[in-house]
Amino acid sequence: MVESIARVKHIRVTPQKARRVVALIKGKQAKEALAILKFAQQSASEPIYKLVASAIANAQVKADRDGEYLDEQDLYVKNAYVDEGTTLKRFQPRAQGRAFQIKKRTSHITVVLSTPEAAPAAAGDSNKKASK
């Protein structure tokens, strides 16, 4: 089983908007997730697309390093989440000498890709328990 992680930090997308896009790809196959993100109209879909592509490349490098065979069709999005990053605080002038605070939010986005676990070995163990 190959598992790869890709992270991007301090991306200038609000976490609330990024979570909507991440919810579209959770549990999907990696190639299907790329297709969904390519045609999603939200602005957060572009950095998340690049992140999933990076995670696929990370999985390929990890499999090559360990000498394992990896079919990219087997990869799926095991987990994907968005954490809140630092907030840039800016001020905009308002009437009568007042100032209005503008919060420019950032996100930390993490995508975890994995291959499914070996099903035959798990099925063999359960059959042994059932026969006893």
Secondary structure, DSSP 4 states (H G I P E B T S, - for coil): --EEEEEEEEESS-HHHHHHHHHHHTTSBHHHHHHHHHH--STTHHHHHHHHHHHHHHHHHHHHHHT----GGG-EEEEEEEEEEEEEEEEEE-GGG-EEEEEEEEEEEEEEEEPPP-HHHHHHHHHHHHH-
